[in-house]
Amino acid sequence: MPFIYHRTVRFQETDAAGVVYFANILKICHEAYEESLEVSGIILKEFFTNSPVAYPIIHANVDFFRPISCGDKLKIRLIPQKLTEEQFEIEYEIIIADLVASKAITKHVCIDTATRKKRQLSEAINKWLQEYKFVPII
């Protein structure tokens, strides 16, 4: 089942035209990612600092369908998917009042922090992927 994250757009996230600056959509998506990790039991301080593994983003893509402005109440639907034994991607839908305003994707690879070489996803990430994966309704 997808993870849902709620937040309000802040003034400092908008540009001179009064809409969310494009790069801030990825920042908001990353907030949803961090929250989903924490809710699933991963300790963020350990995950992001001094860990033997890291999950850098190797690809990101954002599409915009309608303006997102200061004060908008967002619902971010996060759906992770395992791609290989070393990679996963996260699909995000940014929703305002039941309408999809934007979609984003981030692709991550697991690396050993000492050698910077690819390695298999950790047990904790595999559990997280399983917890929030998309299950089609038949």
C-alpha positions as a Markdown table, in Angstrom:
| # | Residue | x | y | z |
|---|---|---|---|---|
| 1 | Met | 0.0 | 0.0 | 0.0 |
| 2 | Pro | 1.4 | 3.4 | -0.9 |
| 3 | Phe | 2.7 | 5.7 | 1.8 |
| 4 | Ile | 0.8 | 9.0 | 2.2 |
| 5 | Tyr | 2.5 | 12.2 | 3.4 |
| 6 | His | 0.6 | 15.5 | 4.1 |
| 7 | Arg | 2.1 | 18.9 | 4.2 |
| 8 | Thr | 1.3 | 22.6 | 3.4 |
| 9 | Val | 3.3 | 24.6 | 0.9 |
| 10 | Arg | 5.3 | 27.4 | 2.5 |
| 11 | Phe | 5.9 | 30.9 | 1.0 |
| 12 | Gln | 9.7 | 30.3 | 0.9 |
| 13 | Glu | 9.1 | 27.4 | -1.5 |
| 14 | Thr | 7.6 | 29.6 | -4.2 |
| 15 | Asp | 9.2 | 31.7 | -6.9 |
| 16 | Ala | 8.5 | 35.2 | -8.1 |
| 17 | Ala | 5.4 | 33.9 | -10.0 |
| 18 | Gly | 3.9 | 32.6 | -6.8 |
| 19 | Val | 4.2 | 28.9 | -7.6 |
| 20 | Val | 6.5 | 26.3 | -6.1 |
| 21 | Tyr | 10.0 | 26.6 | -7.5 |
| 22 | Phe | 10.6 | 23.4 | -9.6 |
| 23 | Ala | 13.5 | 22.1 | -7.4 |
| 24 | Asn | 11.4 | 22.3 | -4.3 |
| 25 | Ile | 9.1 | 19.6 | -5.6 |
| 26 | Leu | 12.0 | 17.2 | -5.2 |
| 27 | Lys | 12.7 | 18.5 | -1.7 |
| 28 | Ile | 9.1 | 17.9 | -0.8 |
| 29 | Cys | 9.3 | 14.4 | -2.3 |
| 30 | His | 12.4 | 13.7 | -0.3 |
| 31 | Glu | 10.6 | 14.8 | 2.9 |
| 32 | Ala | 8.0 | 12.1 | 2.1 |
| 33 | Tyr | 10.7 | 9.5 | 1.5 |
| 34 | Glu | 12.3 | 10.3 | 4.9 |
| 35 | Glu | 9.0 | 10.2 | 6.7 |
| 36 | Ser | 8.1 | 6.8 | 5.2 |
| 37 | Leu | 11.5 | 5.4 | 6.3 |
| 38 | Glu | 11.0 | 6.7 | 9.8 |
| 39 | Val | 7.4 | 5.3 | 10.0 |
| 40 | Ser | 8.6 | 1.9 | 8.9 |
| 41 | Gly | 11.1 | 1.8 | 11.8 |
| 42 | Ile | 14.3 | 3.1 | 10.2 |
| 43 | Ile | 16.2 | 5.5 | 12.4 |
| 44 | Leu | 17.1 | 8.4 | 10.2 |
| 45 | Lys | 20.2 | 9.5 | 12.0 |
| 46 | Glu | 21.7 | 6.0 | 11.5 |
| 47 | Phe | 20.4 | 5.7 | 8.0 |
| 48 | Phe | 21.9 | 9.0 | 6.7 |
| 49 | Thr | 25.1 | 9.3 | 8.8 |
| 50 | Asn | 27.9 | 6.8 | 9.5 |
| 51 | Ser | 26.1 | 4.0 | 7.8 |
| 52 | Pro | 28.0 | 1.3 | 5.9 |
| 53 | Val | 25.6 | 1.8 | 3.0 |
| 54 | Ala | 24.2 | 4.8 | 1.2 |
| 55 | Tyr | 21.3 | 5.2 | -1.3 |
| 56 | Pro | 22.3 | 8.1 | -3.6 |
| 57 | Ile | 19.8 | 9.3 | -6.2 |
| 58 | Ile | 21.1 | 8.5 | -9.7 |
| 59 | His | 18.1 | 9.8 | -11.6 |
| 60 | Ala | 15.2 | 12.2 | -10.9 |
| 61 | Asn | 12.3 | 13.4 | -13.1 |
| 62 | Val | 9.4 | 15.7 | -12.4 |
| 63 | Asp | 6.3 | 16.5 | -14.4 |
| 64 | Phe | 4.0 | 19.4 | -13.6 |
| 65 | Phe | 0.3 | 19.4 | -14.5 |
| 66 | Arg | -1.1 | 22.4 | -12.5 |
| 67 | Pro | 0.3 | 25.2 | -10.4 |
| 68 | Ile | 1.2 | 24.5 | -6.8 |
| 69 | Ser | 1.1 | 27.7 | -4.6 |
| 70 | Cys | 1.7 | 28.9 | -1.1 |
| 71 | Gly | -0.9 | 27.5 | 1.3 |
| 72 | Asp | -1.9 | 24.5 | -0.8 |
| 73 | Lys | -2.5 | 21.4 | 1.2 |
| 74 | Leu | -0.6 | 18.6 | -0.4 |
| 75 | Lys | -1.0 | 14.8 | -0.2 |
| 76 | Ile | 2.1 | 13.1 | -1.5 |
| 77 | Arg | 1.6 | 9.5 | -2.5 |
| 78 | Leu | 4.9 | 7.5 | -2.4 |
| 79 | Ile | 5.2 | 4.2 | -4.1 |
| 80 | Pro | 8.6 | 2.5 | -4.1 |
| 81 | Gln | 9.6 | -0.4 | -6.4 |
| 82 | Lys | 12.6 | -2.7 | -6.3 |
| 83 | Leu | 14.3 | -2.6 | -9.7 |
| 84 | Thr | 17.3 | -4.9 | -9.2 |
| 85 | Glu | 19.1 | -6.3 | -6.2 |
| 86 | Glu | 21.0 | -3.0 | -6.0 |
| 87 | Gln | 18.4 | -0.4 | -7.1 |
| 88 | Phe | 15.0 | 0.9 | -6.4 |
| 89 | Glu | 12.9 | 3.8 | -7.6 |
| 90 | Ile | 10.2 | 5.8 | -5.9 |
| 91 | Glu | 7.2 | 7.2 | -7.8 |
| 92 | Tyr | 5.5 | 10.2 | -6.2 |
| 93 | Glu | 2.2 | 11.8 | -6.9 |
| 94 | Ile | 1.6 | 15.3 | -5.5 |
| 95 | Ile | -2.1 | 15.8 | -5.1 |
| 96 | Ile | -4.1 | 18.9 | -4.3 |
| 97 | Ala | -7.9 | 18.4 | -3.6 |
| 98 | Asp | -7.9 | 15.0 | -5.3 |
| 99 | Leu | -6.2 | 16.3 | -8.4 |
| 100 | Val | -2.7 | 15.2 | -9.4 |
| 101 | Ala | -0.7 | 18.5 | -9.6 |
| 102 | Ser | 2.7 | 16.9 | -10.2 |
| 103 | Lys | 4.5 | 13.5 | -10.5 |
| 104 | Ala | 8.1 | 12.7 | -9.8 |
| 105 | Ile | 10.4 | 9.7 | -9.8 |
| 106 | Thr | 13.7 | 9.2 | -8.0 |
| 107 | Lys | 15.9 | 6.2 | -8.8 |
| 108 | His | 18.4 | 5.1 | -6.1 |
| 109 | Val | 21.3 | 2.7 | -6.0 |
| 110 | Cys | 22.8 | 1.1 | -2.9 |
| 111 | Ile | 26.5 | 1.6 | -2.5 |
| 112 | Asp | 29.1 | 0.6 | 0.1 |
| 113 | Thr | 30.1 | 3.9 | 1.7 |
| 114 | Ala | 33.8 | 2.9 | 2.1 |
| 115 | Thr | 34.4 | 1.5 | -1.5 |
| 116 | Arg | 31.6 | 3.5 | -3.3 |
| 117 | Lys | 30.8 | 0.3 | -5.2 |
| 118 | Lys | 27.3 | -1.1 | -5.7 |
| 119 | Arg | 26.0 | -3.6 | -3.3 |
| 120 | Gln | 22.7 | -5.4 | -2.5 |
| 121 | Leu | 19.9 | -3.5 | -0.8 |
| 122 | Ser | 19.9 | -3.8 | 3.0 |
| 123 | Glu | 17.3 | -5.9 | 4.8 |
| 124 | Ala | 15.7 | -2.8 | 6.2 |
| 125 | Ile | 15.2 | -1.2 | 2.7 |
| 126 | Asn | 13.9 | -4.5 | 1.4 |
| 127 | Lys | 11.4 | -4.5 | 4.2 |
| 128 | Trp | 10.4 | -0.9 | 3.5 |
| 129 | Leu | 10.0 | -1.7 | -0.2 |
| 130 | Gln | 7.7 | -4.5 | 0.6 |
| 131 | Glu | 5.7 | -2.4 | 3.1 |
| 132 | Tyr | 4.8 | 0.3 | 0.6 |
| 133 | Lys | 4.9 | -1.5 | -2.7 |
| 134 | Phe | 2.0 | -1.1 | -5.1 |
| 135 | Val | -0.5 | -3.9 | -5.0 |
| 136 | Pro | -3.0 | -3.8 | -7.9 |
| 137 | Ile | -6.6 | -4.4 | -7.1 |
| 138 | Ile | -7.9 | -7.3 | -9.2 |
